[in-house]
Amino acid sequence: MTSTAAREHWDVVVVGAGPAGASAALGALAEQPGLRVLLLDRSDFPRDKSCGDGIGPHVLDALAEVGAGDVVDDWTPLRHLSLSHGDVEVSGPMRREVHVVPRTVFDARLVERAVAAGAVLRRHRASSVDPAPAGPVVSGDLAGHVVVGADGAHSLVRTALLGTRREPRAIAIRGYAPTAPDLRGRQVIRYGDRRQPSYAWAFDRGDGLANVGYGELLPGERAGGAAPSRRLLLEQLEHLVPGAARRGGDWRGHHLPLSSWRWDQPDGAVLLAGDAAGLVNPMTGEGIYYAVATGLAAGRTAARCVASGTPSEAGARHRRAVRTLLAQHLRHTWVASRLAQSPRVVDAGIRAAGRDRHVFDTLVEIGLGDGRIDARLAGGLLRALARPHRPTPTPTPLPRDPR
Ligand SMILES: Cc1cc2nc3c(=O)[nH]c(=O)nc-3n(C[C@H](O)[C@H](O)[C@H](O)COP(=O)(O)OP(=O)(O)OC[C@H]3O[C@@H](n4cnc5c(N)ncnc54)[C@H](O)[C@@H]3O)c2cc1C
Protein backbone atom coordinates (compact mmCIF):
# COMPACT_ATOMS: atom_id res chain seq x y z
CA MET A 1 0.00 0.00 0.00
CA THR A 2 1.30 3.50 -0.94
CA SER A 3 1.64 5.98 1.95
CA THR A 4 -0.78 8.94 1.89
CA ALA A 5 2.03 11.41 1.09
CA ALA A 6 3.28 9.33 -1.86
CA ARG A 7 -0.15 9.19 -3.49
CA GLU A 8 -1.15 11.29 -6.47
CA HIS A 9 -3.98 13.61 -5.45
CA TRP A 10 -6.74 14.67 -7.85
CA ASP A 11 -10.04 16.49 -7.43
CA VAL A 12 -11.93 13.85 -9.41
CA VAL A 13 -10.71 10.47 -10.67
CA VAL A 14 -12.90 8.88 -13.36
CA VAL A 15 -12.44 5.14 -13.97
CA GLY A 16 -13.39 4.28 -17.57
CA ALA A 17 -13.47 6.67 -20.52
CA GLY A 18 -16.49 5.37 -22.46
CA PRO A 19 -19.52 7.65 -22.91
CA ALA A 20 -20.24 7.66 -19.15
CA GLY A 21 -16.66 8.47 -18.12
CA ALA A 22 -15.99 11.08 -20.82
CA SER A 23 -19.34 12.71 -19.95
CA ALA A 24 -18.45 12.71 -16.25
CA ALA A 25 -15.23 14.57 -17.07
CA LEU A 26 -17.14 16.98 -19.34
CA GLY A 27 -19.81 17.57 -16.68
CA ALA A 28 -17.24 18.23 -13.95
CA LEU A 29 -15.19 20.64 -16.08
CA ALA A 30 -18.27 22.50 -17.35
CA GLU A 31 -19.29 23.04 -13.72
CA GLN A 32 -15.80 23.96 -12.45
CA PRO A 33 -13.28 24.80 -15.21
CA GLY A 34 -9.78 24.28 -13.82
CA LEU A 35 -10.79 21.28 -11.71
CA ARG A 36 -8.09 18.57 -11.68
CA VAL A 37 -9.80 15.63 -13.40
CA LEU A 38 -7.98 12.35 -14.15
CA LEU A 39 -9.68 10.15 -16.77
CA LEU A 40 -8.44 6.55 -16.70
CA ASP A 41 -9.02 3.80 -19.24
CA ARG A 42 -7.39 0.41 -19.66
CA SER A 43 -7.43 0.92 -23.47
CA ASP A 44 -5.92 3.45 -25.80
CA PHE A 45 -8.41 5.44 -27.88
CA PRO A 46 -9.78 4.94 -30.43
CA ARG A 47 -10.99 1.61 -29.05
CA ASP A 48 -13.90 -0.54 -30.18
CA LYS A 49 -16.90 -1.45 -28.00
CA SER A 50 -19.53 -4.05 -28.86
CA CYS A 51 -22.64 -1.98 -29.58
CA GLY A 52 -25.44 -1.39 -32.08
CA ASP A 53 -23.94 2.13 -32.46
CA GLY A 54 -27.45 3.65 -32.29
CA ILE A 55 -27.24 7.16 -30.87
CA GLY A 56 -30.65 8.59 -30.07
CA PRO A 57 -31.49 12.30 -30.13
CA HIS A 58 -31.56 12.47 -26.31
CA VAL A 59 -27.84 11.65 -26.24
CA LEU A 60 -27.09 14.70 -28.34
CA ASP A 61 -29.49 16.88 -26.31
CA ALA A 62 -27.61 15.93 -23.15
CA LEU A 63 -24.19 16.47 -24.76
CA ALA A 64 -25.32 19.88 -26.04
CA GLU A 65 -25.51 21.01 -22.39
CA VAL A 66 -21.70 20.78 -22.28
CA GLY A 67 -21.10 22.08 -25.81
CA ALA A 68 -20.63 18.64 -27.41
CA GLY A 69 -23.99 18.22 -29.18
CA ASP A 70 -22.22 18.35 -32.57
CA VAL A 71 -19.94 15.30 -32.15
CA VAL A 72 -21.66 13.26 -34.87
CA ASP A 73 -22.80 16.07 -37.15
CA ASP A 74 -20.79 14.67 -40.09
CA TRP A 75 -22.61 11.29 -39.98
CA THR A 76 -25.79 10.69 -41.97
CA PRO A 77 -28.85 10.68 -39.69
CA LEU A 78 -31.64 8.11 -39.98
CA ARG A 79 -35.36 8.62 -39.58
CA HIS A 80 -37.01 5.36 -40.62
CA LEU A 81 -37.78 2.64 -38.08
CA SER A 82 -39.23 -0.77 -38.78
CA LEU A 83 -40.34 -3.06 -35.93
CA SER A 84 -41.54 -6.60 -36.56
CA HIS A 85 -42.26 -9.97 -35.04
CA GLY A 86 -42.98 -12.61 -37.67
CA ASP A 87 -45.55 -11.15 -40.04
CA VAL A 88 -46.61 -8.39 -37.63
CA GLU A 89 -44.82 -5.22 -38.66
CA VAL A 90 -44.96 -1.46 -38.34
CA SER A 91 -42.73 0.80 -40.33
CA GLY A 92 -42.42 4.56 -40.55
CA PRO A 93 -40.53 7.74 -39.71
CA MET A 94 -39.56 8.52 -36.14
CA ARG A 95 -40.31 11.99 -34.83
CA ARG A 96 -36.60 12.76 -34.40
CA GLU A 97 -33.60 11.38 -36.22
CA VAL A 98 -31.03 8.98 -34.79
CA HIS A 99 -27.39 8.46 -35.76
CA VAL A 100 -25.51 5.20 -36.23
CA VAL A 101 -21.86 5.92 -35.54
CA PRO A 102 -19.18 3.30 -34.81
CA ARG A 103 -18.05 3.47 -31.20
CA THR A 104 -14.42 3.68 -32.38
CA VAL A 105 -15.42 7.12 -33.67
CA PHE A 106 -18.04 8.30 -31.14
CA ASP A 107 -16.15 7.38 -27.96
CA ALA A 108 -12.82 8.74 -29.19
CA ARG A 109 -14.47 12.04 -30.07
CA LEU A 110 -16.01 12.35 -26.61
CA VAL A 111 -12.64 11.62 -25.01
CA GLU A 112 -11.04 14.30 -27.22
CA ARG A 113 -13.67 16.79 -26.03
CA ALA A 114 -13.00 15.89 -22.39
CA VAL A 115 -9.25 16.36 -22.87
CA ALA A 116 -9.84 19.67 -24.69
CA ALA A 117 -11.91 20.78 -21.67
CA GLY A 118 -8.95 20.05 -19.37
CA ALA A 119 -9.17 16.38 -18.31
CA VAL A 120 -5.92 14.40 -18.11
CA LEU A 121 -6.28 11.08 -19.97
CA ARG A 122 -4.13 8.19 -18.82
CA ARG A 123 -3.97 4.59 -19.98
CA HIS A 124 -4.30 2.63 -16.77
CA ARG A 125 -6.23 -0.47 -15.72
CA ALA A 126 -7.66 0.20 -12.25
CA SER A 127 -6.81 -2.79 -10.08
CA SER A 128 -8.72 -1.79 -6.93
CA VAL A 129 -10.97 0.88 -5.49
CA ASP A 130 -10.99 1.63 -1.78
CA PRO A 131 -14.05 3.74 -0.94
CA ALA A 132 -12.40 4.80 2.37
CA PRO A 133 -14.32 7.50 4.32
CA ALA A 134 -11.09 9.57 4.48
CA GLY A 135 -11.16 9.76 0.66
CA PRO A 136 -11.40 7.10 -2.06
CA VAL A 137 -8.25 5.62 -3.58
CA VAL A 138 -7.89 3.87 -6.95
CA SER A 139 -5.20 1.21 -7.56
CA GLY A 140 -3.62 2.00 -4.18
CA ASP A 141 -2.01 5.27 -5.24
CA LEU A 142 -4.53 7.50 -7.09
CA ALA A 143 -6.54 9.53 -4.58
CA GLY A 144 -9.54 11.62 -5.61
CA HIS A 145 -11.80 13.79 -3.49
CA VAL A 146 -14.49 12.06 -5.55
CA VAL A 147 -14.14 8.93 -7.73
CA VAL A 148 -16.58 8.18 -10.57
CA GLY A 149 -16.98 4.52 -11.57
CA ALA A 150 -17.73 4.47 -15.29
CA ASP A 151 -15.97 1.21 -16.04
CA GLY A 152 -18.75 -0.58 -17.87
CA ALA A 153 -20.76 -3.79 -17.53
CA HIS A 154 -18.12 -5.68 -15.49
CA SER A 155 -17.37 -2.72 -13.25
CA LEU A 156 -14.70 -3.12 -10.61
CA VAL A 157 -15.92 0.06 -8.90
CA ARG A 158 -19.48 -1.24 -8.67
CA THR A 159 -18.25 -4.47 -7.09
CA ALA A 160 -16.14 -2.50 -4.57
CA LEU A 161 -19.26 -0.51 -3.59
CA LEU A 162 -22.06 -3.06 -3.83
CA GLY A 163 -20.40 -6.47 -3.84
CA THR A 164 -21.37 -9.04 -6.43
CA ARG A 165 -25.08 -8.17 -6.40
CA ARG A 166 -26.31 -8.98 -9.91
CA GLU A 167 -28.99 -7.33 -12.00
CA PRO A 168 -30.70 -9.16 -14.90
CA ARG A 169 -28.39 -9.26 -17.88
CA ALA A 170 -28.67 -9.69 -21.61
CA ILE A 171 -25.98 -10.78 -24.04
CA ALA A 172 -25.60 -9.48 -27.57
CA ILE A 173 -23.26 -9.76 -30.51
CA ARG A 174 -22.67 -7.19 -33.21
CA GLY A 175 -20.85 -7.08 -36.53
CA TYR A 176 -20.72 -4.98 -39.69
CA ALA A 177 -22.16 -6.05 -43.05
CA PRO A 178 -22.65 -4.30 -46.40
CA THR A 179 -26.04 -2.57 -46.23
CA ALA A 180 -28.57 -4.62 -48.21
CA PRO A 181 -30.71 -2.44 -50.54
CA ASP A 182 -33.94 -3.13 -48.58
CA LEU A 183 -32.26 -2.01 -45.33
CA ARG A 184 -30.84 1.27 -46.64
CA GLY A 185 -31.73 4.37 -44.63
CA ARG A 186 -33.40 2.31 -41.89
CA GLN A 187 -33.20 1.05 -38.37
CA VAL A 188 -34.70 -2.42 -38.51
CA ILE A 189 -35.59 -4.42 -35.39
CA ARG A 190 -36.94 -7.98 -35.71
CA TYR A 191 -38.07 -9.78 -32.56
CA GLY A 192 -37.22 -13.44 -32.17
CA ASP A 193 -38.90 -16.22 -30.26
CA ARG A 194 -36.29 -16.94 -27.60
CA ARG A 195 -36.05 -15.47 -24.08
CA GLN A 196 -37.43 -11.92 -24.34
CA PRO A 197 -36.21 -9.36 -24.98
CA SER A 198 -34.67 -11.14 -27.96
CA TYR A 199 -34.22 -9.35 -31.23
CA ALA A 200 -31.98 -8.89 -34.22
CA TRP A 201 -31.19 -5.53 -35.69
CA ALA A 202 -29.74 -3.92 -38.80
CA PHE A 203 -28.88 -0.24 -38.43
CA ASP A 204 -27.65 1.48 -41.59
CA ARG A 205 -24.58 3.63 -40.83
CA GLY A 206 -25.07 5.59 -44.05
CA ASP A 207 -21.59 4.78 -45.39
CA GLY A 208 -22.35 1.48 -47.15
CA LEU A 209 -22.13 -0.62 -43.99
CA ALA A 210 -24.80 -1.57 -41.48
CA ASN A 211 -24.34 -2.49 -37.86
CA VAL A 212 -26.03 -5.89 -37.52
CA GLY A 213 -26.52 -8.00 -34.42
CA TYR A 214 -28.66 -10.10 -32.16
CA GLY A 215 -29.19 -10.22 -28.39
CA GLU A 216 -31.35 -11.91 -25.80
CA LEU A 217 -31.96 -12.07 -22.06
CA LEU A 218 -29.55 -14.32 -20.17
CA PRO A 219 -31.01 -17.00 -17.88
CA GLY A 220 -31.23 -15.69 -14.31
CA GLU A 221 -28.87 -17.03 -11.68
CA ARG A 222 -31.78 -18.63 -9.80
CA ALA A 223 -33.46 -20.10 -12.90
CA GLY A 224 -30.14 -21.53 -14.12
CA GLY A 225 -29.58 -22.72 -17.71
CA ALA A 226 -26.75 -22.15 -20.14
CA ALA A 227 -25.91 -18.82 -21.74
CA PRO A 228 -26.38 -18.88 -25.53
CA SER A 229 -23.24 -19.63 -27.51
CA ARG A 230 -21.78 -17.27 -30.09
CA ARG A 231 -22.87 -19.73 -32.77
CA LEU A 232 -26.47 -19.65 -31.56
CA LEU A 233 -26.48 -15.83 -31.47
CA LEU A 234 -25.23 -15.71 -35.08
CA GLU A 235 -27.76 -18.35 -36.18
CA GLN A 236 -30.57 -16.27 -34.68
CA LEU A 237 -29.28 -13.18 -36.48
CA GLU A 238 -29.15 -15.02 -39.80
CA HIS A 239 -32.65 -16.40 -39.23
CA LEU A 240 -34.15 -12.97 -38.48
CA VAL A 241 -32.09 -10.85 -40.92
CA PRO A 242 -31.14 -13.24 -43.74
CA GLY A 243 -27.65 -12.57 -45.09
CA ALA A 244 -26.50 -10.45 -42.12
CA ALA A 245 -24.42 -13.09 -40.35
CA ARG A 246 -23.24 -14.65 -43.63
CA ARG A 247 -22.02 -11.35 -45.07
CA GLY A 248 -20.91 -9.68 -41.83
CA GLY A 249 -17.63 -9.63 -39.95
CA ASP A 250 -15.81 -7.96 -37.06
CA TRP A 251 -18.01 -9.79 -34.52
CA ARG A 252 -17.87 -8.69 -30.92
CA GLY A 253 -20.14 -9.69 -28.01
CA HIS A 254 -20.74 -8.20 -24.58
CA HIS A 255 -23.08 -8.28 -21.58
CA LEU A 256 -25.76 -5.66 -20.96
CA PRO A 257 -26.61 -4.96 -17.29
CA LEU A 258 -30.34 -4.18 -17.46
CA SER A 259 -31.93 -1.61 -15.22
CA SER A 260 -34.65 -2.71 -12.85
CA TRP A 261 -37.58 -1.15 -10.96
CA ARG A 262 -35.40 0.74 -8.50
CA TRP A 263 -32.00 2.34 -8.99
CA ASP A 264 -29.55 2.74 -6.14
CA GLN A 265 -26.33 4.58 -5.37
CA PRO A 266 -24.62 4.30 -1.97
CA ASP A 267 -23.65 7.32 0.18
CA GLY A 268 -20.01 8.44 0.10
CA ALA A 269 -17.54 9.89 -2.38
CA VAL A 270 -17.69 7.13 -5.03
CA LEU A 271 -20.32 7.61 -7.75
CA LEU A 272 -21.55 5.21 -10.43
CA ALA A 273 -22.58 6.04 -13.99
CA GLY A 274 -23.67 4.23 -17.16
CA ASP A 275 -23.30 0.44 -17.39
CA ALA A 276 -21.32 0.48 -14.13
CA ALA A 277 -24.49 1.80 -12.49
CA GLY A 278 -26.53 -1.06 -14.03
CA LEU A 279 -28.31 1.28 -16.42
CA VAL A 280 -29.29 -0.28 -19.73
CA ASN A 281 -32.86 -0.04 -21.04
CA PRO A 282 -34.37 -3.50 -20.36
CA MET A 283 -36.73 -3.22 -23.33
CA THR A 284 -34.27 -2.16 -26.04
CA GLY A 285 -30.73 -2.62 -24.70
CA GLU A 286 -29.98 1.05 -25.27
CA GLY A 287 -27.53 2.44 -22.73
CA ILE A 288 -25.66 5.35 -24.30
CA TYR A 289 -28.28 7.90 -23.27
CA TYR A 290 -28.24 6.71 -19.65
CA ALA A 291 -24.40 6.63 -19.72
CA VAL A 292 -24.16 10.21 -20.96
CA ALA A 293 -26.96 11.55 -18.74
CA THR A 294 -25.71 9.88 -15.54
CA GLY A 295 -22.07 10.62 -16.44
CA LEU A 296 -22.84 14.32 -16.79
CA ALA A 297 -24.83 14.24 -13.54
CA ALA A 298 -21.99 12.49 -11.68
CA GLY A 299 -19.43 14.98 -13.00
CA ARG A 300 -21.51 17.99 -12.03
CA THR A 301 -22.23 16.64 -8.56
CA ALA A 302 -18.56 15.74 -8.02
CA ALA A 303 -17.46 19.25 -9.01
CA ARG A 304 -20.01 20.93 -6.71
CA CYS A 305 -19.08 18.74 -3.76
CA VAL A 306 -15.35 19.34 -4.29
CA ALA A 307 -15.96 23.10 -4.50
CA SER A 308 -18.00 23.12 -1.29
CA GLY A 309 -15.57 20.81 0.55
CA THR A 310 -18.27 18.15 1.01
CA PRO A 311 -17.13 15.19 -1.15
CA SER A 312 -18.66 12.65 1.22
CA GLU A 313 -22.11 14.07 0.36
CA ALA A 314 -21.62 13.35 -3.33
CA GLY A 315 -23.22 9.87 -3.27
CA ALA A 316 -26.48 11.06 -1.69
CA ARG A 317 -26.67 14.03 -4.07
CA HIS A 318 -25.96 11.88 -7.14
CA ARG A 319 -28.67 9.44 -6.05
CA ARG A 320 -31.18 12.30 -5.80
CA ALA A 321 -30.13 13.82 -9.14
CA VAL A 322 -30.37 10.54 -11.08
CA ARG A 323 -33.67 9.60 -9.46
CA THR A 324 -35.12 12.99 -10.34
CA LEU A 325 -33.97 12.49 -13.93
CA LEU A 326 -34.79 8.83 -14.49
CA ALA A 327 -36.67 7.11 -11.63
CA GLN A 328 -40.14 7.33 -13.15
CA HIS A 329 -38.91 6.41 -16.62
CA LEU A 330 -36.96 3.42 -15.25
CA ARG A 331 -40.08 2.08 -13.56
CA HIS A 332 -42.04 2.43 -16.80
CA THR A 333 -39.36 0.72 -18.94
CA TRP A 334 -39.19 -2.06 -16.36
CA VAL A 335 -42.96 -2.59 -16.63
CA ALA A 336 -42.76 -2.41 -20.45
CA SER A 337 -39.95 -4.97 -20.52
CA ARG A 338 -41.89 -7.35 -18.24
CA LEU A 339 -44.93 -7.08 -20.49
CA ALA A 340 -42.75 -7.60 -23.57
CA GLN A 341 -41.65 -10.98 -22.22
CA SER A 342 -44.91 -12.24 -23.74
CA PRO A 343 -44.76 -12.56 -27.55
CA ARG A 344 -48.52 -11.77 -27.64
CA VAL A 345 -47.83 -8.41 -26.01
CA VAL A 346 -44.96 -7.71 -28.42
CA ASP A 347 -47.33 -8.36 -31.34
CA ALA A 348 -50.06 -6.23 -29.73
CA GLY A 349 -47.59 -3.37 -29.18
CA ILE A 350 -46.50 -3.45 -32.82
CA ARG A 351 -50.11 -3.54 -34.03
CA ALA A 352 -51.12 -0.71 -31.67
CA ALA A 353 -48.16 1.35 -32.97
CA GLY A 354 -49.36 0.66 -36.53
CA ARG A 355 -52.81 2.06 -35.72
CA ASP A 356 -51.83 5.10 -33.71
CA ARG A 357 -48.86 7.35 -34.40
CA HIS A 358 -48.82 8.55 -30.79
CA VAL A 359 -48.31 4.95 -29.61
CA PHE A 360 -45.43 4.51 -32.09
CA ASP A 361 -43.77 7.75 -30.92
CA THR A 362 -44.28 6.85 -27.25
CA LEU A 363 -42.73 3.41 -27.71
CA VAL A 364 -39.71 5.02 -29.41
CA GLU A 365 -39.43 7.50 -26.52
CA ILE A 366 -39.54 4.70 -23.93
CA GLY A 367 -36.98 2.68 -25.88
CA LEU A 368 -34.50 5.43 -26.68
CA GLY A 369 -34.94 8.22 -24.18
CA ASP A 370 -36.88 8.96 -21.04
CA GLY A 371 -40.46 8.19 -22.16
CA ARG A 372 -43.30 6.83 -20.05
CA ILE A 373 -46.30 4.55 -20.57
CA ASP A 374 -49.33 6.80 -20.93
CA ALA A 375 -53.08 6.11 -21.07
CA ARG A 376 -53.18 6.09 -24.88
CA LEU A 377 -50.37 3.53 -25.15
CA ALA A 378 -51.97 1.34 -22.47
CA GLY A 379 -55.39 1.63 -24.14
CA GLY A 380 -53.98 0.87 -27.61
CA LEU A 381 -52.20 -2.18 -26.21
CA LEU A 382 -55.33 -3.49 -24.51
CA ARG A 383 -57.43 -3.01 -27.64
CA ALA A 384 -54.81 -4.78 -29.78
CA LEU A 385 -54.68 -7.65 -27.28
CA ALA A 386 -58.45 -7.99 -27.43
CA ARG A 387 -58.51 -8.22 -31.23
CA PRO A 388 -57.20 -11.35 -32.93
CA HIS A 389 -54.32 -10.85 -35.37
CA ARG A 390 -55.21 -11.30 -39.05
CA PRO A 391 -52.03 -11.76 -41.10
CA THR A 392 -51.50 -9.14 -43.82
CA PRO A 393 -49.04 -9.49 -46.67
CA THR A 394 -47.68 -5.94 -46.27
CA PRO A 395 -46.48 -4.02 -43.19
CA THR A 396 -48.82 -1.51 -41.60
CA PRO A 397 -47.76 1.97 -42.70
CA LEU A 398 -47.91 4.54 -39.94
CA PRO A 399 -50.82 6.95 -39.88
CA ARG A 400 -49.87 10.46 -40.90
CA ASP A 401 -48.32 12.65 -38.17
CA PRO A 402 -51.00 15.22 -37.33
CA ARG A 403 -48.37 17.78 -36.20
C1 LIG B 1 -24.14 -5.72 -28.73
C2 LIG B 1 -24.61 -4.47 -28.01
C3 LIG B 1 -25.39 -3.56 -28.70
C4 LIG B 1 -25.76 -2.35 -28.09
N1 LIG B 1 -26.43 -1.41 -28.84
C5 LIG B 1 -26.68 -0.21 -28.31
C6 LIG B 1 -27.21 0.82 -29.13
O1 LIG B 1 -27.43 0.65 -30.34
N2 LIG B 1 -27.48 2.02 -28.54
C7 LIG B 1 -27.24 2.24 -27.22
O2 LIG B 1 -27.53 3.35 -26.72
N3 LIG B 1 -26.67 1.29 -26.43
C8 LIG B 1 -26.36 0.09 -26.95
N4 LIG B 1 -25.74 -0.86 -26.16
C9 LIG B 1 -25.38 -0.52 -24.77
C10 LIG B 1 -24.15 0.41 -24.76
O3 LIG B 1 -23.12 -0.19 -25.53
C11 LIG B 1 -23.66 0.65 -23.32
O4 LIG B 1 -24.77 0.95 -22.52
C12 LIG B 1 -22.66 1.80 -23.27
O5 LIG B 1 -21.46 1.44 -23.90
C13 LIG B 1 -22.38 2.20 -21.82
O6 LIG B 1 -21.36 3.16 -21.78
P1 LIG B 1 -20.35 3.20 -20.52
O7 LIG B 1 -19.47 4.37 -20.72
O8 LIG B 1 -21.12 3.07 -19.27
O9 LIG B 1 -19.51 1.84 -20.62
P2 LIG B 1 -18.47 1.39 -21.75
O10 LIG B 1 -18.81 1.97 -23.05
O11 LIG B 1 -18.38 -0.10 -21.64
O12 LIG B 1 -17.08 2.02 -21.27
C14 LIG B 1 -16.43 1.54 -20.13
C15 LIG B 1 -14.95 1.86 -20.26
O13 LIG B 1 -14.29 1.47 -19.05
C16 LIG B 1 -13.03 0.91 -19.37
N5 LIG B 1 -12.65 0.05 -18.24
C17 LIG B 1 -13.25 -1.09 -17.84
N6 LIG B 1 -12.63 -1.59 -16.76
C18 LIG B 1 -11.61 -0.74 -16.47
C19 LIG B 1 -10.62 -0.71 -15.47
N7 LIG B 1 -10.52 -1.66 -14.54
N8 LIG B 1 -9.73 0.31 -15.46
C20 LIG B 1 -9.80 1.29 -16.41
N9 LIG B 1 -10.71 1.30 -17.40
C21 LIG B 1 -11.61 0.31 -17.41
C22 LIG B 1 -13.27 0.19 -20.69
O14 LIG B 1 -12.06 0.03 -21.41
C23 LIG B 1 -14.26 1.13 -21.39
O15 LIG B 1 -13.60 2.04 -22.23
C24 LIG B 1 -25.39 -2.09 -26.74
C25 LIG B 1 -24.63 -3.03 -26.03
C26 LIG B 1 -24.25 -4.21 -26.66
C27 LIG B 1 -23.39 -5.20 -25.91
The ligand as a Tripos MOL2 file, in Angstrom:
@<TRIPOS>MOLECULE
LIG
   53    58     1     0     0
SMALL
NO_CHARGES

@<TRIPOS>ATOM
      1 C1        -24.1440   -5.7210  -28.7280 C.3       1 LIG1
      2 C2        -24.6080   -4.4750  -28.0130 C.ar      1 LIG1
      3 C3        -25.3910   -3.5550  -28.6970 C.ar      1 LIG1
      4 C4        -25.7640   -2.3480  -28.0850 C.ar      1 LIG1
      5 N1        -26.4280   -1.4090  -28.8350 N.ar      1 LIG1
      6 C5        -26.6850   -0.2110  -28.3080 C.ar      1 LIG1
      7 C6        -27.2130    0.8150  -29.1270 C.ar      1 LIG1
      8 O1        -27.4330    0.6510  -30.3410 O.2       1 LIG1
      9 N2        -27.4830    2.0240  -28.5430 N.ar      1 LIG1
     10 C7        -27.2380    2.2440  -27.2180 C.ar      1 LIG1
     11 O2        -27.5270    3.3450  -26.7220 O.2       1 LIG1
     12 N3        -26.6720    1.2920  -26.4300 N.ar      1 LIG1
     13 C8        -26.3630    0.0900  -26.9500 C.ar      1 LIG1
     14 N4        -25.7410   -0.8560  -26.1620 N.ar      1 LIG1
     15 C9        -25.3840   -0.5170  -24.7740 C.3       1 LIG1
     16 C10       -24.1490    0.4070  -24.7610 C.3       1 LIG1
     17 O3        -23.1170   -0.1870  -25.5270 O.3       1 LIG1
     18 C11       -23.6600    0.6470  -23.3220 C.3       1 LIG1
     19 O4        -24.7730    0.9510  -22.5150 O.3       1 LIG1
     20 C12       -22.6600    1.7970  -23.2730 C.3       1 LIG1
     21 O5        -21.4580    1.4410  -23.8960 O.3       1 LIG1
     22 C13       -22.3810    2.2030  -21.8230 C.3       1 LIG1
     23 O6        -21.3550    3.1630  -21.7790 O.3       1 LIG1
     24 P1        -20.3500    3.1960  -20.5210 P.3       1 LIG1
     25 O7        -19.4690    4.3710  -20.7220 O.co2     1 LIG1
     26 O8        -21.1220    3.0750  -19.2710 O.co2     1 LIG1
     27 O9        -19.5140    1.8370  -20.6220 O.3       1 LIG1
     28 P2        -18.4650    1.3860  -21.7550 P.3       1 LIG1
     29 O10       -18.8090    1.9740  -23.0510 O.co2     1 LIG1
     30 O11       -18.3810   -0.1000  -21.6360 O.co2     1 LIG1
     31 O12       -17.0840    2.0250  -21.2750 O.3       1 LIG1
     32 C14       -16.4270    1.5370  -20.1260 C.3       1 LIG1
     33 C15       -14.9520    1.8640  -20.2570 C.3       1 LIG1
     34 O13       -14.2850    1.4680  -19.0520 O.3       1 LIG1
     35 C16       -13.0310    0.9120  -19.3660 C.3       1 LIG1
     36 N5        -12.6480    0.0480  -18.2450 N.ar      1 LIG1
     37 C17       -13.2540   -1.0920  -17.8450 C.ar      1 LIG1
     38 N6        -12.6280   -1.5850  -16.7570 N.ar      1 LIG1
     39 C18       -11.6120   -0.7350  -16.4710 C.ar      1 LIG1
     40 C19       -10.6190   -0.7050  -15.4740 C.ar      1 LIG1
     41 N7        -10.5230   -1.6610  -14.5360 N.pl3     1 LIG1
     42 N8         -9.7260    0.3140  -15.4600 N.ar      1 LIG1
     43 C20        -9.7960    1.2880  -16.4130 C.ar      1 LIG1
     44 N9        -10.7130    1.3030  -17.4000 N.ar      1 LIG1
     45 C21       -11.6060    0.3090  -17.4150 C.ar      1 LIG1
     46 C22       -13.2740    0.1880  -20.6910 C.3       1 LIG1
     47 O14       -12.0580    0.0340  -21.4130 O.3       1 LIG1
     48 C23       -14.2610    1.1260  -21.3890 C.3       1 LIG1
     49 O15       -13.5960    2.0410  -22.2300 O.3       1 LIG1
     50 C24       -25.3900   -2.0860  -26.7360 C.ar      1 LIG1
     51 C25       -24.6310   -3.0300  -26.0280 C.ar      1 LIG1
     52 C26       -24.2480   -4.2060  -26.6570 C.ar      1 LIG1
     53 C27       -23.3890   -5.1960  -25.9110 C.3       1 LIG1
@<TRIPOS>BOND
     1     1     2 1
     2     2     3 ar
     3     2    52 ar
     4     3     4 ar
     5     4     5 ar
     6     4    50 ar
     7     5     6 ar
     8     6     7 ar
     9     6    13 1
    10     7     8 2
    11     7     9 ar
    12     9    10 ar
    13    10    11 2
    14    10    12 ar
    15    12    13 ar
    16    13    14 ar
    17    14    15 1
    18    14    50 ar
    19    15    16 1
    20    16    17 1
    21    16    18 1
    22    18    19 1
    23    18    20 1
    24    20    21 1
    25    20    22 1
    26    22    23 1
    27    23    24 1
    28    24    25 2
    29    24    26 1
    30    24    27 1
    31    27    28 1
    32    28    29 2
    33    28    30 1
    34    28    31 1
    35    31    32 1
    36    32    33 1
    37    33    34 1
    38    33    48 1
    39    34    35 1
    40    35    36 1
    41    35    46 1
    42    36    37 ar
    43    36    45 ar
    44    37    38 ar
    45    38    39 ar
    46    39    40 ar
    47    39    45 ar
    48    40    41 1
    49    40    42 ar
    50    42    43 ar
    51    43    44 ar
    52    44    45 ar
    53    46    47 1
    54    46    48 1
    55    48    49 1
    56    50    51 ar
    57    51    52 ar
    58    52    53 1
@<TRIPOS>SUBSTRUCTURE
     1 LIG1         1 GROUP 0 **** ****
